[in-house]
Amino acid sequence: MTAPLPAGLALVAAAVLAVAGYAGGTVLAAAAGLTVLGLAIGWGELLRLPHRAGTTVLVLVLGVTGLVAGVVAISPEVDVDQPLSVFSGVMAGAVLSTFAHELFRRDGRHNLVESVTGTLAGQFVAVLAAGWILVGDTQAGSAAVVVAAAGTAVGRLVLTLPLAASMLTWVGMGAGLVASVVAAVVVGEVPLGTAAAVGLAVSGVGIAVDRLVDAEGASAGLQPATLARAAAPVAAAGTAAYAILRIGIG
């Protein structure tokens, strides 16, 4: 069971993305950037990493770099057949910057493994947020963003129910599937089968990420860790949604 505050913040983030989807381009990138900002602010605290200031900077920089890469990939001036390919260089930079971060630490480099893996994981999730930009560039456009955001938000909210963890997973994925299908009926453009697959994917990824970053006390009030726990599933859902939509509608 997830506390209501992170789930509520995730709902707000998904709603902002859905609205921004109608503007597309840089506006959608800015909305995704808010999710990246929340993730960066609290990631180090959420995972209890030793050098949190450095982790915050790296997660934010790589997340913003991913967003810029996403905007460039969909721009008419750039002909990219496989938009996801532009992120390979971004992730290479994430690996290099993570190790450089450890070289500049002056605290004895305690918990080195935790620091490296935790920081790199945060950068990876931040880069996944750029997938929301690509979702808006599919044939369904803003409708695709709404469908993906609906599944993400509802799948996240269901985790607040007082049910067993094993049951919550299935209920959450089912609710995400239904939410995306309903959204597809309302906004059109996205085939119902594709919408169902998107809902299943984004809710499943969101639940998985939430379980991975679950931390005792991370939901007690509006703390940095609370922001990160709310933002991480929403950020990760972007690329999951794009992968399904690219196959389903192109």
CORVEN-V655491 format. One record per helix or strand. SS is the DSSP state (h for helix, s for strand). FROM is the first residue (numbers start at 0). TO is the last residue. If there is no record, write none. Layout:
SS | FROM | TO
SS | FROM | TO
This chain:
h | 3 | 19
h | 24 | 45
h | 51 | 73
h | 82 | 102
h | 111 | 127
h | 130 | 134
h | 141 | 159
h | 164 | 186
h | 191 | 211
h | 223 | 247
